[in-house]
């Protein structure tokens, strides 16, 4: 492959953003017509006794950019929110397409909640009641469920996070 073909090939490159400016850099680069990718992961935080879910960058401070090696790099470096193009010895570092595809698949995979109907048997897979079976009663908000659990020869109603359940096969 000659050098002209390599320059005209579209590839992924890594961009370092200024501190806490990932979103601003992404917005400005997209506005200029660049294709950007910022893999995110779902995180759970507990504040004041309440569970909150949010999506945080998998690599804080970095974006992946899809562009040709012959494109205008000066325009990129002068974009607000962008600190530098990651490279070695002044040459931007190309990222393998397979790595980006894996990151995209991972970021698209969200925890699929099982489709449950009242009376369905479920398995608790996490938490203090892990490895126990129960009966689904109803949803209690968006991320919690109410279950009927046989415990100490009595049926108890309990609430657990939806992410702790898996449906049992009938």
C-alpha positions in Angstrom: 0.0 0.0 0.0 1.5 3.3 -1.0 1.6 6.5 1.2 -1.1 8.3 -0.8 -3.6 5.5 -0.2 -2.8 5.5 3.6 -3.4 9.3 3.7 -6.8 9.0 2.0 -8.0 6.2 4.2 -10.4 7.1 6.9 -9.2 5.9 10.3 -9.9 6.5 14.0 -7.6 8.7 16.1 -7.5 9.6 19.8 -8.1 13.1 20.9 -7.3 14.4 24.4 -9.8 16.9 25.7 -9.2 19.7 28.2 -10.2 18.8 31.8 -14.0 18.3 32.1 -14.6 19.5 28.5 -15.3 16.1 26.9 -18.9 17.2 26.0 -17.8 20.6 24.7 -15.1 19.1 22.5 -17.5 16.5 21.1 -20.1 19.2 20.4 -17.6 21.5 18.6 -16.0 18.7 16.6 -19.4 17.4 15.5 -20.5 20.9 14.5 -17.4 21.0 12.2 -18.5 17.7 10.5 -16.2 15.3 12.3 -17.5 11.9 13.4 -16.8 11.5 17.1 -17.2 8.6 19.5 -17.1 8.6 23.3 -17.8 5.2 24.8 -19.8 5.5 28.0 -20.6 3.1 30.8 -23.6 3.0 33.2 -22.6 3.9 36.7 -24.6 3.6 39.9 -24.2 6.1 42.7 -25.9 6.4 46.1 -26.6 9.8 47.5 -28.7 10.6 50.5 -30.0 7.0 50.4 -31.2 7.2 46.8 -29.7 5.2 43.9 -28.9 7.3 40.8 -27.8 5.9 37.5 -25.8 7.9 35.0 -23.7 7.3 31.9 -20.0 8.3 32.4 -17.2 8.3 29.8 -15.3 5.0 29.8 -12.1 7.0 29.1 -12.6 10.4 30.8 -10.8 13.2 28.9 -10.6 11.4 25.6 -12.6 11.1 22.4 -12.2 9.0 19.3 -12.3 10.8 16.0 -12.9 9.3 12.6 -11.1 11.2 9.8 -8.5 11.0 7.0 -4.8 11.5 7.8 -4.7 14.2 5.1 -7.5 16.2 6.7 -6.8 19.6 8.3 -5.3 18.8 11.7 -4.8 22.5 12.6 -8.5 23.1 12.5 -8.8 20.2 14.9 -6.2 21.4 17.4 -7.8 24.9 17.5 -11.2 23.5 18.4 -12.5 24.6 21.8 -12.3 21.7 24.3 -9.6 19.8 22.5 -6.2 19.7 24.1 -4.2 17.7 21.6 -4.1 14.7 19.2 -2.6 11.7 20.9 0.4 10.5 19.0 4.1 9.4 19.1 7.0 11.6 17.8 4.5 14.1 16.3 2.6 11.4 14.3 -1.1 10.9 15.3 -1.7 7.4 16.6 -4.2 5.4 14.5 -6.7 3.2 16.4 -7.6 -0.2 15.0 -11.2 -0.3 13.7 -11.8 -3.7 15.5 -11.1 -1.9 18.8 -13.6 0.8 18.1 -16.2 -1.8 17.0 -15.8 -3.7 20.3 -16.2 -0.4 22.2 -19.3 0.4 20.3 -20.8 -3.0 20.9 -20.0 -2.7 24.6 -21.5 0.7 24.9 -24.7 -0.3 23.1 -25.2 -3.3 25.4 -27.4 -2.1 28.2 -28.7 -4.3 30.9 -31.8 -5.7 29.5 -34.5 -5.9 32.1 -36.5 -9.2 31.9 -40.1 -8.9 30.8 -42.1 -9.8 33.8 -45.8 -10.4 34.5 -47.4 -10.7 37.9 -47.0 -14.3 39.1 -43.8 -15.0 37.2 -41.1 -17.0 39.0 -37.8 -15.1 39.2 -34.3 -15.8 40.5 -32.5 -13.2 42.6 -29.0 -13.1 41.3 -27.4 -10.4 43.4 -27.7 -8.7 46.8 -28.3 -10.2 50.3 -31.0 -12.6 48.9 -28.8 -13.9 46.0 -29.6 -17.4 44.8 -33.1 -17.4 46.0 -36.3 -17.8 44.0 -39.4 -15.6 44.4 -42.6 -14.6 42.7 -42.9 -11.3 40.8 -45.7 -9.1 42.1 -45.3 -5.6 40.6 -42.9 -2.9 39.6 -42.1 -0.3 42.3 -40.9 2.7 40.4 -38.6 2.3 37.3 -35.7 0.3 38.8 -37.3 -1.6 41.7 -39.7 -4.6 41.9 -41.9 -6.0 44.6 -41.5 -9.8 45.1 -43.2 -12.5 47.2 -40.5 -14.5 48.9 -41.1 -17.6 51.1 -38.8 -17.1 54.0 -39.0 -18.8 57.5 -42.2 -20.6 56.5 -43.9 -17.3 55.8 -44.5 -15.4 52.6 -42.8 -12.0 52.8 -43.2 -9.0 50.4 -39.8 -7.6 49.6 -38.4 -4.9 47.3 -35.2 -5.4 45.3 -33.5 -3.6 42.4 -34.7 -4.8 39.0 -31.0 -5.4 38.0 -30.8 -8.1 40.7 -33.3 -10.4 38.9 -33.4 -12.9 36.1 -36.6 -14.7 34.9 -36.9 -18.4 35.5 -37.7 -20.6 32.6 -41.2 -22.2 33.0 
